[in-house]
Each structure stands twice: as structure tokens, then as C-alpha cells.
Amino acid sequence: MSIELLIKFLGWCTILNIGLLIWWAAFIIFAHDWVYRMHGKWFNLSYEQFDTVHYAGIAFYKLSIILFNVAPYLALRIIM
């Protein structure tokens, strides 16, 4: 695999993952009650637990995107 192909791959992975992150955050921000009701059918969570789980999940996902997509992409762009 060439470095140019890897740079393109990481760039598209970053775009797709950030899109998914924005979609997830938008659902939690704008449809909080609906998402809580949907999850309430499967899990017995309080509002506070629900918010904590999603906030931690979003934070972990964002850090993972930075660590595994953005940082390698930028490092490869710097050396090319």
C-alpha cells in the first residue's frame, strides 16, 4: 500500500467518523427524550446514568478518532 493511498484512506476514515460523531451528538442533543425512551425499553437507566453513558461514549469516540485517524493522517501529511 502506498503512502498516498494510506493518506486518502485515513482522510476518508476521519470524515466518516466525525460525521458519525456529529450524528450521535445531534441525536442526544435534539432528541434526548426520544433516545432515552428507546433505550429505556432495553436498559433500566436513570436520566443521569443515560447522560453519563452517552457523554463518556462520545468523549471516548472523539478521542479515538483523534488518536487513530487524525494523528496518523497529520503525521503522514507532514512527512510527504
Secondary structure, 3 states (H helix, E strand, C coil): CCHHHHHHHHHHHHHHHHHHHHHHHHHHHHCHHHHHHHHHCCCCCCHHHHHHHHHHHHHHHHHHHHHHHHHHHHHHHHHC
